[in-house]
Amino acid sequence: MIVLLLASAFLAGFIDAIAGGGGLLTVPALLASGLPPHVALGTNKLAATFGSVTASYAFYKKKLFSPSFWRISLIATAIGAVFGTIMVSYLDAEVLNKLLPILIGFSALYALLNPVKPSSNTDLPVKCRGLTIKKISQGFTLGFYDGFAGPGTGAFWTVSNLILYKMNLLMSCGVARAMNFVSNICSLLAFIILGHVNFAIGLSMGALLMLGAYTGAHSAIRFGNNFIRPIFTLVVSVMAIKLAIDAWS
């Protein structure tokens, strides 16, 4: 079981840094280890935080994420993540067990059914009132989802960035990784306060997630859109198929 958890953490870190959706590997692995649903989600947040900070820093260093431009999104994401974590803490474990596959399924299908169209545009979106509304609504909604469930959030961010802002795929990934880190750390703090974190497992998986995220982020930056696109498409396709089998078999 330890080998399974560590292997899933490395692979999740690699995939998450490129396409998002790493939680679809680590959350089921944590649940299979026998952890209660709330503890599995909290422990996954601890491990995922290590991966997301590694990936987001790599994209930031390459100037693929501008913190000042996305400040409102960062704040909205943080608030949404805290609210989502508080909401999920009130759910009964049995209800959460039944709800998680549905939420994960919707996230995978959403990413799959929205075509990823790479663009050569490297400019940031033009500032206007409509852009501010987009940032706040996107940040709060996806932050809330990440705090409430989590798996697939990175894919959500990447796809919604492409749709809302018509950005380059690599830049969309950079924004997604940074926002994922913010929602992870805010949600993690709430889970720690609520007592839903297994630190031994979370820290062990976090080390492997960091290694996987470092490898994935630098691969994405080096090889660009042509590398990201097939992996992104493959990841969301596998997500959808796996969850369909789990739901109907």
LINCORVEN-V269946 format. One record per pair of residues at least 6 apart in sequence whose C-alpha atoms are under 7 Angstrom apart, sorted by the first residue. I is the first residue (numbers start at 1). GAP is how many residues later the second one is. If there is no record, write none. Layout:
i/gap
I/GAP
I/GAP
//
This chain:
i/gap
1/32
5/24
5/200
6/199
6/202
8/17
8/18
9/17
9/196
9/199
9/200
10/198
10/199
10/201
10/202
11/201
12/10
12/11
12/13
12/14
12/197
13/9
13/38
13/196
13/197
13/199
13/200
14/198
14/199
14/201
14/202
15/7
15/201
16/6
16/138
16/197
17/38
17/160
17/196
17/199
17/200
18/155
18/198
18/199
18/202
18/210
19/135
19/136
19/212
19/213
20/132
20/133
20/134
20/135
21/130
21/131
21/132
21/133
21/134
22/129
23/127
23/128
23/129
24/127
24/128
26/18
27/13
27/14
27/17
30/10
31/6
31/9
37/56
37/59
37/60
38/158
39/157
39/158
39/159
42/146
42/149
42/154
42/155
43/154
43/155
43/156
43/159
44/158
45/139
45/143
46/142
46/156
46/157
46/160
47/155
47/156
47/158
47/159
47/162
48/136
48/158
48/161
49/132
49/135
49/136
50/156
50/159
50/160
51/155
51/158
51/159
51/162
52/125
52/128
52/129
53/128
54/156
54/159
54/160
55/122
55/158
55/159
55/162
56/118
56/121
56/122
58/159
59/6
59/115
64/107
64/110
65/106
65/109
65/110
72/63
72/64
73/62
73/63
73/66
74/65
74/105
74/108
76/60
76/63
76/64
77/62
77/63
77/65
77/66
77/102
77/105
77/106
78/65
78/104
78/105
78/108
79/61
80/60
80/61
80/63
80/64
81/62
81/63
81/65
81/66
81/102
81/105
81/106
82/65
82/104
82/105
82/108
83/61
84/60
84/61
84/63
84/64
85/62
85/63
85/102
85/105
85/106
87/61
88/60
100/49
104/47
104/48
105/135
105/138
107/45
107/49
108/44
108/128
108/131
108/132
109/131
111/44
111/45
111/48
111/125
112/124
112/125
116/43
118/50
118/51
118/107
119/48
119/49
119/50
120/48
121/46
121/47
122/45
122/46
125/40
142/11
143/40
146/7
146/37
147/36
147/40
154/22
154/23
154/26
157/19
158/14
158/15
158/18
161/6
161/11
162/7
162/10
169/56
170/54
170/55
191/6
220/7
220/8
//
